[in-house]
Amino acid sequence: MIGVGKPGRTTSTLSNLLAQHTTLSGAAVAHLQRIVAEWQLLADLSFADFLLWIPIEGRSFLCVAQSRPTTTATAHPEDMVGTKASASQHPQLERALDDSTMRREDQPRWHRGRSVRREVVPVRAPRTSPDGPPGDVIAVLGRDTNLAAPRVPSTLEISYLAVAADLCQMVADGTFPTAAGRDEGQSSPRVGDGLVRISSTGRVLYASPNAASAFHRLGWSEELVGADMAAVVREVADDAFEGTEAAEHVREALAGTPSQRAELESHGASAVLRALPLHPRGVPSGALVLCRDVTDVRRRDRALLSKDATIREIHHRVKNNLQTVAALLRLQARRTPHSEAQEALTESVRRVASIALVHEALAASVDEKVDIDDVLDRVLPMMNDVTRPGARVAMRREGQVGVLSAGMATPLVMVLTELVANALEHGFAERASGTIVIAASRTAARLEVEVRDDGRGLPETFSLERATGLGLQIVRTLVDSELAGSLSIRPAAGTGGTCAVLRVPLEHRR
């Protein structure tokens, strides 16, 4: 029976447990982390759970990581991380540490109502140099198989276990895994996706049904077993460069060099390949090629890219159309003899131009997000010329509004430009200079923006609810219906001007 002694929650990660209970070097810790990053492959091939044990004081061992197989029932449904085992409870751990040999217990054990066969694999650190001495044994892998899980011996199981035996021996040799062969890709193939075992001469010895199906979809119509693997991947590829690169990965694995992923496309299908060398005890034993059919994944990726490109193109065209409308309105304003009509058309130019800038930002965005500060920095300088030609009112921005969704960007920019235009028109009607400050503060739950000026201030009878100006009517409508926020306008403290305060909730917004 294995005793249990759990550390605190804050020390349950592999790095923390190693730092707390060992004095291993950085290189040794990195090797154990590579083991954990790759050992799902070992668990699936072995039809067994893998536990990483490290020696601690008192001739005991501590489990610092755990992996369960996806190819069979687990031997440890409970969390084993933090479990301690003494040398008397699990003598094979100490023996593997002492003589660097893989061992199996003679008789299965009962563990929490399950018959479990326990094996151990010493984890040897890699050599520091190709010609240097073997590294030290720094930990032990426990390979625990649930014997209650029914399995019928088959070619697949025999092939999986043979590959697992080679890889476990390479772990004991310190040659697997290596830093060069680590693959962290999201679409990295797993054992269940497809497995091909090839001989030292490059011929296919075994191909799982999923692997055979993947290559058939790529266009290989002949029997895969017996074929030259490098020639197969080179022949099925539509792109000669991709085929040559994938074939080179296979040859490198046969020579003992682990490869990164390679992707093949052919006959409308796509597959990801990864080749791993099998060199137990330094003897070339062929290679393992994992493959995954990613046809549907790539099709969805292309559809999403096409959709995103279409949306950005729509924003670009809307921006161009709005700029055309603004130019036509500006031209019409210049030819209109009536001052009120000119003023109305000029205000329309400003509003249309503000919306156009938002769509321009969306056209360059890949996630339908808009940097509001960038838009404001571009729209504010033109406010003086459009709203009050000849006036020189300084404008500055304090704080950051930040990045917001497309649904909030347009109404927010419209509201802020209307408030600035209102300050220019009414606060500085009789003055040619002054200052307007747009001050923003933001938390996770709320955005608050103040538009302050040092103009002539509010009339004594001013009421936001009774204001009849078109600009404030637009602001109230957008704040209520689009932003679900609140707006207040009050005298600015200390300047005699006006301060408009906009508050917009950010939490729970879609």
C-alpha positions as CSV (number, residue, x, y, z in Angstrom):
1,M,0.0,0.0,0.0
2,I,1.2,3.5,-0.9
3,G,1.0,6.1,1.8
4,V,-0.4,9.6,1.1
5,G,1.0,12.9,2.2
6,K,-0.2,15.8,0.1
7,P,1.7,19.1,0.1
8,G,-0.2,22.4,0.0
9,R,-2.1,23.6,-3.0
10,T,0.5,26.3,-3.8
11,T,3.3,23.7,-4.2
12,S,1.4,21.1,-6.4
13,T,3.1,22.0,-9.7
14,L,6.0,20.1,-11.0
15,S,8.4,23.0,-10.8
16,N,7.4,23.9,-7.2
17,L,7.6,20.3,-6.1
18,L,11.1,19.8,-7.6
19,A,12.3,23.1,-6.1
20,Q,10.9,22.2,-2.7
21,H,12.2,18.6,-2.4
22,T,15.3,18.3,-4.6
23,T,18.6,20.1,-5.4
24,L,18.5,19.1,-9.1
25,S,20.3,21.3,-11.6
26,G,18.4,23.5,-14.0
27,A,19.4,21.1,-16.8
28,A,18.0,18.1,-14.9
29,V,14.7,19.9,-14.1
30,A,14.4,20.9,-17.8
31,H,14.8,17.2,-18.7
32,L,12.1,16.1,-16.3
33,Q,9.8,18.8,-17.7
34,R,10.4,17.4,-21.2
35,I,9.6,13.9,-19.9
36,V,6.2,15.2,-18.6
37,A,5.6,17.1,-21.9
38,E,6.1,13.9,-23.9
39,W,4.8,11.1,-21.7
40,Q,1.3,11.1,-22.9
41,L,2.8,9.2,-25.8
42,L,4.3,6.7,-23.5
43,A,1.1,6.2,-21.5
44,D,-1.0,5.6,-24.6
45,L,1.5,3.2,-26.2
46,S,2.0,1.3,-22.9
47,F,-1.8,1.1,-22.0
48,A,-0.6,2.2,-18.6
49,D,-0.5,5.1,-16.1
50,F,2.9,6.9,-15.7
51,L,4.0,8.4,-12.4
52,L,7.1,10.5,-11.9
53,W,8.8,9.6,-8.7
54,I,11.7,11.6,-7.1
55,P,13.8,10.4,-4.1
56,I,13.4,12.4,-0.9
57,E,14.7,12.1,2.6
58,G,14.1,9.0,4.6
59,R,14.5,6.5,1.8
60,S,11.2,7.5,0.4
61,F,9.9,8.7,-3.0
62,L,7.4,11.5,-3.9
63,C,5.1,11.4,-6.9
64,V,5.5,14.8,-8.6
65,A,3.5,14.2,-11.8
66,Q,1.0,11.8,-13.3
67,S,-0.2,10.8,-16.7
68,R,-3.2,8.6,-17.6
69,P,-3.6,6.7,-20.9
70,T,-6.4,7.5,-23.4
71,T,-6.1,4.0,-24.9
72,T,-7.4,2.0,-21.8
73,A,-8.8,2.3,-18.3
74,T,-6.6,4.1,-15.8
75,A,-5.0,2.3,-12.9
76,H,-5.2,5.5,-10.7
77,P,-8.4,7.4,-11.1
78,E,-7.4,9.3,-7.9
79,D,-4.8,12.1,-8.0
80,M,-1.4,10.6,-7.1
81,V,0.6,13.8,-7.2
82,G,2.0,14.4,-3.7
83,T,1.8,10.8,-2.8
84,K,4.7,9.3,-0.9
85,A,6.0,5.8,-1.1
86,S,8.7,4.3,1.1
87,A,11.3,1.9,-0.1
88,S,9.5,-1.0,1.7
89,Q,6.2,-0.1,0.0
90,H,7.7,0.1,-3.5
91,P,11.2,-1.5,-3.4
92,Q,11.5,-1.4,-7.2
93,L,11.8,2.4,-7.1
94,E,15.0,2.3,-5.0
95,R,16.4,-0.6,-7.1
96,A,15.9,1.3,-10.3
97,L,17.6,4.3,-8.8
98,D,20.6,2.2,-7.7
99,D,21.3,0.0,-10.7
100,S,19.6,2.1,-13.5
101,T,17.6,-0.9,-14.7
102,M,14.0,-1.2,-15.8
103,R,12.2,-3.6,-13.5
104,R,8.8,-5.3,-13.2
105,E,7.3,-6.7,-10.0
106,D,6.8,-10.5,-10.2
107,Q,3.2,-10.4,-9.0
108,P,0.5,-7.9,-9.6
109,R,-0.8,-5.9,-6.6
110,W,-4.2,-4.9,-5.5
111,H,-4.6,-1.2,-5.3
112,R,-7.9,0.2,-4.2
113,G,-9.8,-2.8,-5.5
114,R,-7.9,-3.0,-8.8
115,S,-5.2,-5.5,-9.9
116,V,-2.2,-3.4,-10.9
117,R,1.0,-4.5,-12.5
118,R,3.9,-2.2,-11.5
119,E,7.0,-1.5,-13.5
120,V,9.7,1.1,-13.1
121,V,11.9,3.0,-15.6
122,P,14.9,4.9,-14.4
123,V,15.1,8.5,-15.8
124,R,18.7,9.2,-16.8
125,A,19.8,12.8,-17.5
126,P,21.2,13.3,-21.1
127,R,24.9,13.3,-21.7
128,T,26.5,16.8,-21.4
129,S,28.4,16.1,-24.6
130,P,28.2,13.4,-27.3
131,D,31.4,11.7,-26.1
132,G,30.8,12.4,-22.4
133,P,29.8,9.8,-19.8
134,P,26.2,8.8,-19.3
135,G,24.2,11.2,-17.1
136,D,23.0,10.4,-13.6
137,V,19.7,8.8,-12.8
138,I,17.6,11.7,-11.5
139,A,14.2,10.2,-11.1
140,V,12.1,7.0,-11.7
141,L,9.0,6.5,-13.9
142,G,6.4,4.2,-12.5
143,R,4.4,2.4,-15.2
144,D,1.2,1.0,-13.6
145,T,-1.1,-1.1,-15.8
146,N,-4.7,-1.8,-14.8
147,L,-5.0,-5.5,-15.4
148,A,-8.8,-5.4,-14.9
149,A,-9.2,-3.6,-18.2
150,P,-10.2,-6.2,-20.8
151,R,-8.0,-6.2,-23.9
152,V,-7.7,-8.8,-26.6
153,P,-4.1,-9.1,-27.9
154,S,-3.9,-7.8,-31.4
155,T,-1.4,-6.6,-33.9
156,L,-2.1,-3.0,-32.8
157,E,-1.5,-3.8,-29.1
158,I,1.7,-5.8,-29.8
159,S,3.1,-3.0,-32.0
160,Y,2.2,-0.3,-29.5
161,L,3.9,-2.2,-26.6
162,A,7.0,-2.8,-28.7
163,V,7.4,0.9,-29.5
164,A,6.7,1.7,-25.8
165,A,9.5,-0.7,-24.8
166,D,12.0,1.0,-27.1
167,L,11.0,4.5,-25.9
168,C,11.2,3.5,-22.2
169,Q,14.6,2.1,-22.8
170,M,15.6,5.4,-24.4
171,V,14.3,7.2,-21.3
172,A,16.6,4.9,-19.2
173,D,19.5,5.6,-21.7
174,G,18.9,9.4,-21.4
175,T,18.2,9.8,-25.1
176,F,14.5,10.5,-25.0
177,P,13.1,13.0,-25.0
178,T,15.5,15.6,-26.3
179,A,15.2,19.4,-26.4
180,A,15.5,19.4,-30.2
181,G,12.6,16.9,-30.6
182,R,10.1,18.7,-28.4
183,D,6.9,19.5,-30.1
184,E,4.4,21.9,-28.6
185,G,2.1,22.4,-31.5
186,Q,-1.6,22.5,-30.9
187,S,-2.3,20.0,-33.7
188,S,0.6,17.6,-32.7
189,P,-0.5,14.1,-33.6
190,R,-1.2,11.6,-30.8
191,V,-1.0,7.8,-30.7
192,G,-4.7,7.4,-31.4
193,D,-4.6,9.7,-34.5
194,G,-2.3,7.4,-36.4
195,L,0.9,5.4,-35.8
196,V,3.4,4.0,-38.3
197,R,6.4,1.8,-37.2
198,I,9.2,1.7,-39.7
199,S,12.3,-0.5,-39.7
200,S,15.9,0.7,-39.6
201,T,15.9,0.5,-43.5
202,G,12.9,2.8,-43.7
203,R,10.3,0.2,-44.6
204,V,6.9,0.3,-42.9
205,L,6.5,-2.6,-40.4
206,Y,3.1,-1.6,-39.1
207,A,0.5,1.1,-39.7
208,S,-2.5,1.6,-37.5
209,P,-5.9,1.8,-39.2
210,N,-6.1,5.5,-38.6
211,A,-2.7,6.0,-40.1
212,A,-3.6,3.9,-43.2
213,S,-6.8,6.0,-43.6
214,A,-4.9,9.2,-43.4
215,F,-2.5,8.2,-46.1
216,H,-5.3,6.9,-48.3
217,R,-7.0,10.3,-48.1
218,L,-3.7,11.8,-49.1
219,G,-3.8,9.7,-52.3
220,W,-1.7,6.6,-51.4
221,S,-3.8,3.7,-52.8
222,E,-1.4,0.8,-52.3
223,E,-0.7,-1.2,-49.1
224,L,1.3,0.9,-46.7
225,V,3.1,-2.0,-44.9
226,G,6.3,-2.8,-46.7
227,A,6.5,0.5,-48.5
228,D,9.4,2.9,-48.1
229,M,8.1,5.6,-45.8
230,A,10.2,8.5,-47.1
231,A,9.2,7.7,-50.7
232,V,5.5,7.5,-49.7
233,V,5.5,11.0,-48.1
234,R,7.4,12.5,-50.9
235,E,5.1,11.0,-53.5
236,V,1.8,11.9,-52.0
237,A,2.6,15.6,-51.4
238,D,1.1,18.0,-53.9
239,D,3.9,20.4,-53.2
240,A,7.3,19.0,-54.1
241,F,9.1,21.1,-51.4
242,E,6.7,19.9,-48.7
243,G,7.2,16.3,-49.8
244,T,11.0,16.6,-49.8
245,E,11.0,18.2,-46.4
246,A,8.7,15.5,-44.9
247,A,10.9,12.7,-46.4
248,E,13.9,14.4,-44.9
249,H,12.3,14.3,-41.5
250,V,11.8,10.6,-41.8
251,R,15.4,10.0,-42.9
252,E,16.6,12.2,-40.0
253,A,14.6,10.1,-37.5
254,L,16.1,6.9,-38.9
255,A,19.6,8.5,-38.4
256,G,18.7,9.2,-34.7
257,T,17.6,12.9,-35.0
258,P,14.1,13.7,-33.7
259,S,12.1,16.0,-36.1
260,Q,9.5,18.7,-35.7
261,R,6.1,18.5,-37.3
262,A,5.7,18.4,-41.1
263,E,2.4,19.0,-42.9
264,L,1.3,17.4,-46.2
265,E,-1.5,18.4,-48.5
266,S,-2.7,16.3,-51.3
267,H,-6.1,15.5,-53.1
268,G,-7.8,18.1,-50.9
269,A,-6.7,16.4,-47.7
270,S,-4.2,17.5,-45.0
271,A,-2.1,15.5,-42.5
272,V,0.4,16.4,-39.9
273,L,3.4,14.1,-39.4
274,R,6.0,13.8,-36.6
275,A,8.9,11.3,-36.8
276,L,10.7,10.0,-33.7
277,P,13.9,7.9,-33.7
278,L,13.9,4.5,-32.0
279,H,17.5,3.8,-30.7
280,P,17.2,1.7,-27.5
281,R,20.6,1.2,-26.0
282,G,22.1,3.2,-28.9
283,V,21.1,0.5,-31.4
284,P,19.2,1.7,-34.4
285,S,15.7,0.1,-34.4
286,G,13.9,2.2,-36.9
287,A,11.5,5.1,-36.2
288,L,8.1,6.0,-35.1
289,V,5.9,8.2,-37.3
290,L,2.8,9.7,-35.8
291,C,0.3,11.2,-38.2
292,R,-3.0,13.1,-37.8
293,D,-5.6,13.8,-40.4
294,V,-6.3,17.6,-40.1
295,T,-8.3,18.0,-43.2
296,D,-11.4,19.3,-41.4
297,V,-9.3,21.5,-39.1
298,R,-7.6,23.1,-42.0
299,R,-10.9,23.6,-43.9
300,R,-12.3,25.4,-40.9
301,D,-9.2,27.4,-40.5
302,R,-9.4,28.5,-44.2
303,A,-13.1,29.3,-43.7
304,L,-12.4,31.5,-40.7
305,L,-9.6,33.3,-42.5
306,S,-11.8,33.9,-45.5
307,K,-14.6,35.1,-43.2
308,D,-12.2,37.4,-41.3
309,A,-10.8,38.8,-44.6
310,T,-14.4,39.4,-45.9
311,I,-15.4,41.3,-42.8
312,R,-12.2,43.4,-42.9
313,E,-12.9,44.1,-46.6
314,I,-16.5,45.2,-45.7
315,H,-15.2,47.6,-43.1
316,H,-12.7,49.0,-45.7
317,R,-15.4,49.5,-48.2
318,V,-17.8,51.1,-45.7
319,K,-14.9,53.4,-44.7
320,N,-14.3,54.4,-48.3
321,N,-18.1,55.0,-48.9
322,L,-18.4,57.1,-45.7
323,Q,-15.4,59.2,-46.8
324,T,-17.0,59.7,-50.2
325,V,-20.3,60.8,-48.4
326,A,-18.3,63.2,-46.2
327,A,-16.6,64.7,-49.3
328,L,-19.9,65.2,-51.0
329,L,-21.4,66.8,-47.9
330,R,-18.3,69.1,-47.6
331,L,-18.7,70.1,-51.3
332,Q,-22.4,70.8,-50.8
333,A,-21.7,72.9,-47.7
334,R,-19.3,75.1,-49.7
335,R,-21.9,75.7,-52.4
336,T,-24.8,76.4,-50.0
337,P,-25.4,80.2,-49.5
338,H,-27.4,79.7,-46.3
339,S,-25.3,79.7,-43.1
340,E,-27.6,77.4,-41.2
341,A,-27.5,74.8,-43.9
342,Q,-23.7,75.1,-44.1
343,E,-23.5,74.6,-40.4
344,A,-25.7,71.5,-40.5
345,L,-23.8,70.0,-43.4
346,T,-20.5,70.7,-41.6
347,E,-21.7,68.9,-38.5
348,S,-22.7,65.9,-40.7
349,V,-19.3,65.9,-42.3
350,R,-17.7,65.6,-38.8
351,R,-20.1,62.8,-37.7
352,V,-19.6,60.8,-40.9
353,A,-15.8,61.2,-40.7
354,S,-15.8,59.9,-37.1
355,I,-17.7,56.8,-38.1
356,A,-15.3,56.3,-41.0
357,L,-12.3,56.3,-38.7
358,V,-13.8,53.6,-36.6
359,H,-14.4,51.4,-39.7
360,E,-10.8,52.2,-40.8
361,A,-9.6,50.8,-37.5
362,L,-11.8,47.7,-37.8
363,A,-10.5,47.1,-41.4
364,A,-7.0,46.8,-39.9
365,S,-8.2,44.7,-36.9
366,V,-8.1,40.9,-36.9
367,D,-10.5,40.4,-33.9
368,E,-13.2,43.1,-34.3
369,K,-11.5,45.3,-31.7
370,V,-10.8,49.0,-31.9
371,D,-8.1,51.0,-30.1
372,I,-10.3,54.0,-29.1
373,D,-7.3,56.1,-28.1
374,D,-5.8,55.8,-31.6
375,V,-9.1,56.8,-33.2
376,L,-9.5,59.8,-30.8
377,D,-5.9,61.0,-31.5
378,R,-6.9,61.1,-35.2
379,V,-10.3,62.6,-34.9
380,L,-9.7,65.3,-32.3
381,P,-7.1,67.4,-34.3
382,M,-9.7,67.9,-37.1
383,M,-12.4,69.1,-34.7
384,N,-11.2,72.7,-34.6
385,D,-11.2,73.1,-38.4
386,V,-14.5,71.4,-38.9
387,T,-16.5,72.9,-36.0
388,R,-15.0,76.3,-35.6
389,P,-12.6,77.3,-38.4
390,G,-10.0,79.7,-37.2
391,A,-10.3,78.8,-33.5
392,R,-7.3,77.4,-31.7
393,V,-8.5,75.4,-28.8
394,A,-5.9,73.1,-27.4
395,M,-7.1,69.5,-26.9
396,R,-5.3,66.8,-24.9
397,R,-6.1,63.3,-23.8
398,E,-5.4,62.0,-20.3
399,G,-5.5,58.3,-19.4
400,Q,-6.5,55.6,-21.7
401,V,-9.8,54.4,-22.9
402,G,-8.3,51.2,-24.2
403,V,-9.4,48.6,-26.7
404,L,-13.1,47.9,-27.0
405,S,-15.4,45.8,-29.2
406,A,-16.7,47.0,-32.5
407,G,-20.2,47.3,-31.0
408,M,-19.1,49.8,-28.4
409,A,-16.5,51.6,-30.6
410,T,-18.8,53.5,-33.0
411,P,-21.3,54.9,-30.4
412,L,-18.5,55.8,-27.9
413,V,-16.5,57.7,-30.5
414,M,-19.7,59.4,-31.7
415,V,-20.6,60.4,-28.1
416,L,-17.1,61.8,-27.3
417,T,-16.8,63.8,-30.6
418,E,-20.3,65.2,-30.0
419,L,-19.3,66.3,-26.5
420,V,-16.1,67.9,-27.8
421,A,-18.0,69.6,-30.6
422,N,-20.6,70.9,-28.1
423,A,-17.8,72.3,-25.9
424,L,-16.2,74.0,-28.9
425,E,-19.5,75.5,-30.1
426,H,-20.9,76.7,-26.9
427,G,-18.0,76.9,-24.4
428,F,-15.8,79.0,-26.8
429,A,-18.4,80.8,-28.9
430,E,-16.8,84.1,-27.9
431,R,-13.2,83.0,-27.4
432,A,-10.6,82.0,-30.0
433,S,-8.5,79.9,-27.6
434,G,-8.9,77.6,-24.6
435,T,-8.4,74.0,-23.5
436,I,-10.4,70.8,-23.7
437,V,-9.3,67.7,-21.8
438,I,-10.6,64.2,-22.4
439,A,-9.7,62.2,-19.2
440,A,-10.3,58.5,-19.2
441,S,-10.1,56.0,-16.4
442,R,-11.0,52.3,-16.7
443,T,-11.5,49.3,-14.4
444,A,-12.6,45.8,-15.2
445,A,-16.2,46.7,-14.6
446,R,-16.5,50.3,-15.8
447,L,-15.2,53.0,-18.2
448,E,-15.4,56.6,-17.1
449,V,-14.5,59.5,-19.5
450,E,-14.6,63.2,-18.6
451,V,-14.7,65.9,-21.2
452,R,-13.6,69.1,-19.4
453,D,-13.2,72.6,-20.8
454,D,-12.3,76.1,-19.4
455,G,-14.9,77.9,-21.5
456,R,-17.7,80.2,-20.4
457,G,-19.6,77.4,-18.5
458,L,-23.2,76.3,-18.4
459,P,-26.2,78.6,-18.5
460,E,-28.0,78.9,-15.2
461,T,-31.2,77.3,-16.7
462,F,-29.3,74.4,-18.4
463,S,-30.9,70.9,-18.0
464,L,-29.6,67.9,-19.9
465,E,-33.0,66.3,-20.0
466,R,-34.6,69.4,-21.6
467,A,-31.8,70.2,-24.0
468,T,-33.1,70.4,-27.5
469,G,-29.8,70.6,-29.5
470,L,-29.3,67.8,-32.0
471,G,-25.9,67.0,-30.7
472,L,-27.0,66.3,-27.1
473,Q,-30.1,64.4,-28.4
474,I,-27.7,62.1,-30.3
475,V,-25.6,61.7,-27.2
476,R,-28.5,60.8,-25.0
477,T,-29.8,58.3,-27.4
478,L,-26.4,56.6,-27.9
479,V,-25.6,56.5,-24.2
480,D,-29.0,55.0,-23.3
481,S,-29.6,52.6,-26.2
482,E,-26.1,51.6,-27.4
483,L,-23.8,52.0,-24.4
484,A,-26.3,51.3,-21.5
485,G,-24.4,54.0,-19.6
486,S,-25.0,57.3,-17.9
487,L,-24.1,60.9,-18.7
488,S,-24.0,64.0,-16.5
489,I,-23.0,67.6,-17.3
490,R,-22.0,69.9,-14.6
491,P,-19.8,73.0,-14.0
492,A,-16.1,72.2,-14.1
493,A,-14.4,72.7,-10.7
494,G,-11.9,75.5,-10.6
495,T,-12.0,76.6,-14.3
496,G,-15.5,78.0,-14.6
497,G,-16.0,75.8,-17.6
498,T,-18.1,72.6,-18.2
499,C,-17.5,69.0,-17.3
500,A,-19.4,66.1,-19.0
501,V,-19.0,62.8,-17.3
502,L,-19.7,59.6,-19.3
503,R,-19.9,56.2,-17.4
504,V,-20.2,53.0,-19.3
505,P,-20.4,49.5,-17.8
506,L,-17.9,47.0,-19.2
507,E,-18.7,43.8,-17.4
508,H,-21.2,41.3,-18.8
509,R,-21.0,43.0,-22.2
510,R,-21.1,40.7,-25.2
